[in-house]
Amino acid sequence: MSPETAKSQETKAKLLEGALRTLTEQGIAKVSARTIATAAGVNQALVFYHFGSVDELLAAACRYGAEQSVARYRERFAAVTSLSELLAVGREMHEAERAGGHVSLLGQLLAGAQTHATLGPATAAGLELWIVEIEKVLVRVLADTPLGEFADPVGLARAVAAAFVGIELYEGVDAVGASAALDALEQLGVVVAVLEELGPVAQRAVRHRLRRVGRR
């Protein structure tokens, strides 16, 4: 790798981090080439040199931030063996992401997607990274339960991701309500755990009942 290439990548990383910091600390309304460059500690002309426009930089920063966040939890997801564990990890993530300012960042990205055309697809792509990891866990943990042959892991993964996004944003106006919503999700995990502990005869009865309901 040539020194020029290394320098260019270093500058781009600074700009990506600067864009995320500006969004988190100042909000989408304050985002500009100048504010991002100031946060990154570089000349604002480099925003356009490396990314073409502020919107393209924001889109790249959105993807970059999501990749960084998902990478931090990938090993944890891989170690999950039950739905209850998945929800426990989700709660832990919620606390850590809020403390790190990432909940505020998500809110700004969703708000910005209304007026910045590139942010909508970029935010969706970032959320998709989370959905892929959640889907892998659901396929694994539900496979040997009575729900395994009836649950749609793809749709369920999106529902779980959407629930956590909603809870994270909701917490800003009603922390108690958001906590209650997380408790309710954990209670669903308990229900699945009970199903896992049923004996073979009881599990067959549950599967039979689910098939009958599914045919209606």
C-alpha positions in Angstrom: 0.0 0.0 0.0 1.5 3.3 -1.0 1.8 6.2 1.5 -0.7 8.2 -0.5 -3.3 5.5 -0.4 -2.8 5.0 3.4 -3.2 8.8 3.9 -6.3 8.9 1.7 -7.9 6.0 3.7 -7.0 7.7 7.0 -8.6 11.0 5.8 -11.7 9.2 4.7 -12.0 7.4 8.1 -11.7 10.7 9.9 -14.4 12.2 7.7 -16.7 9.2 8.4 -16.1 9.4 12.1 -16.6 13.2 11.9 -19.9 12.9 10.1 -21.2 10.4 12.7 -20.0 12.6 15.6 -21.6 15.7 14.0 -24.9 13.9 13.6 -24.9 12.6 17.2 -23.8 15.8 18.9 -25.4 18.5 16.7 -28.2 16.8 14.8 -29.0 16.5 11.1 -30.0 20.2 10.9 -26.4 21.3 11.7 -24.6 19.0 9.3 -22.5 20.7 6.7 -19.2 20.2 5.0 -17.8 22.7 7.5 -19.1 21.1 10.7 -18.1 17.7 9.6 -14.6 18.8 8.5 -14.2 20.6 11.9 -15.2 17.5 13.8 -12.8 15.4 11.6 -9.9 18.0 11.9 -9.4 18.3 8.2 -10.0 20.8 5.4 -13.7 20.9 4.3 -12.6 20.6 0.6 -11.7 17.0 1.4 -15.4 16.2 1.9 -16.1 16.8 -1.8 -12.7 15.4 -2.9 -13.3 12.0 -1.2 -17.2 11.7 -1.3 -18.5 14.2 -3.9 -21.1 15.7 -1.6 -22.2 15.9 2.0 -25.2 13.6 1.4 -22.9 10.9 -0.1 -20.6 11.3 2.9 -23.6 10.9 5.3 -24.7 7.8 3.4 -21.2 6.3 3.6 -21.0 7.2 7.3 -24.3 5.5 8.0 -23.1 2.2 6.4 -19.7 2.6 8.2 -21.3 3.1 11.6 -23.6 0.1 11.2 -20.7 -2.1 10.1 -18.7 -1.0 13.2 -21.6 -1.6 15.5 -22.6 -5.1 14.1 -18.9 -6.2 14.2 -18.9 -5.5 18.0 -21.7 -7.9 18.6 -21.2 -10.6 15.9 -19.4 -13.0 18.3 -22.1 -12.5 20.9 -24.8 -13.3 18.4 -23.0 -16.5 17.3 -22.9 -17.7 20.9 -26.7 -17.3 21.5 -28.5 -20.6 22.0 -32.0 -19.5 22.9 -34.5 -16.7 22.2 -34.3 -15.6 25.8 -30.5 -15.2 25.4 -31.1 -13.2 22.2 -33.4 -10.9 24.0 -31.0 -10.5 26.8 -28.2 -9.6 24.4 -30.6 -7.1 22.8 -31.3 -5.5 26.1 -27.5 -5.2 26.8 -27.0 -3.8 23.4 -29.7 -1.3 24.0 -28.1 0.0 27.1 -24.6 0.1 25.5 -25.8 1.8 22.3 -27.7 4.4 24.2 -24.7 5.2 26.4 -22.5 5.5 23.3 -24.9 8.0 21.7 -25.9 5.5 18.9 -29.6 5.7 19.7 -29.5 9.5 19.2 -27.6 8.8 16.0 -30.2 6.5 14.7 -32.9 9.0 15.4 -31.0 11.6 13.4 -30.5 9.3 10.5 -34.2 8.4 10.4 -35.1 12.1 10.5 -32.6 13.0 7.9 -33.9 10.3 5.5 -37.0 12.4 5.1 -35.0 15.2 3.4 -31.8 13.6 2.2 -32.5 11.1 -0.5 -29.4 9.1 -0.1 -29.9 8.5 3.7 -33.0 6.4 3.3 -31.4 3.5 1.4 -28.2 3.8 3.5 -30.1 3.6 6.8 -32.1 0.7 5.5 -28.8 -1.0 4.4 -27.4 -0.4 7.9 -30.4 -1.9 9.6 -30.2 -4.9 7.2 -26.8 -5.8 8.6 -28.5 -6.2 12.0 -31.4 -8.1 10.5 -29.1 -10.7 8.9 -27.4 -11.4 12.2 -30.7 -11.7 14.0 -32.1 -14.0 11.3 -29.1 -16.4 11.7 -29.8 -16.6 15.4 -33.5 -17.2 15.0 -33.0 -20.0 12.4 -30.6 -21.7 14.9 -32.6 -21.3 18.1 -36.0 -22.1 16.8 -35.1 -25.1 14.7 -35.7 -27.7 17.4 -38.8 -26.1 18.9 -42.4 -26.6 18.0 -42.3 -23.1 16.4 -39.4 -24.0 14.1 -41.5 -25.2 11.2 -44.1 -22.4 11.5 -42.1 -19.3 12.3 -40.7 -17.2 9.4 -37.2 -16.3 10.5 -36.9 -13.6 7.8 -40.0 -11.8 8.7 -39.5 -12.4 12.5 -35.9 -10.9 12.3 -37.4 -7.8 10.7 -40.1 -7.6 13.4 -37.5 -7.9 16.2 -35.2 -5.3 14.6 -38.2 -2.9 14.1 -39.3 -3.5 17.7 -35.9 -2.5 19.0 -35.6 0.5 16.7 -39.0 1.7 17.9 -38.2 1.0 21.6 -34.9 2.9 21.3 -36.7 6.0 19.8 -39.6 5.7 22.2 -37.3 5.7 25.2 -36.5 9.3 24.5 -40.0 10.4 25.4 -41.1 7.5 27.8 -38.3 5.6 29.4 -40.6 3.7 31.7 -42.8 2.6 28.7 -39.7 1.5 26.7 -38.5 -0.6 29.7 -42.0 -2.2 29.9 -41.8 -3.0 26.2 -38.5 -4.7 26.6 -39.9 -6.7 29.6 -42.8 -7.8 27.4 -40.4 -9.1 24.7 -38.5 -11.0 27.4 -41.7 -12.6 28.5 -42.1 -14.0 25.0 -38.7 -15.5 25.3 -39.9 -17.3 28.5 -42.9 -18.7 26.6 -40.5 -20.2 23.9 -38.3 -21.6 26.6 -41.2 -23.4 28.2 -42.1 -24.9 24.8 -38.5 -26.1 24.5 -38.7 -27.9 27.8 -41.9 -29.8 26.9 -41.5 -33.6 26.5 -41.8 -35.2 23.0 -45.5 -36.0 23.4 -46.4 -32.5 24.5 -44.3 -31.0 21.7 -46.1 -33.2 19.1 -49.5 -31.9 20.5 -48.4 -28.3 20.2 -47.2 -28.9 16.6 -50.5 -30.6 15.8 -52.4 -27.7 17.2 -50.3 -25.2 15.3 -50.8 -27.1 12.0 -54.6 -27.0 12.5 -54.6 -23.3 13.2 -52.3 -22.7 10.2 -54.7 -24.5 7.9 -57.6 -22.2 8.8 
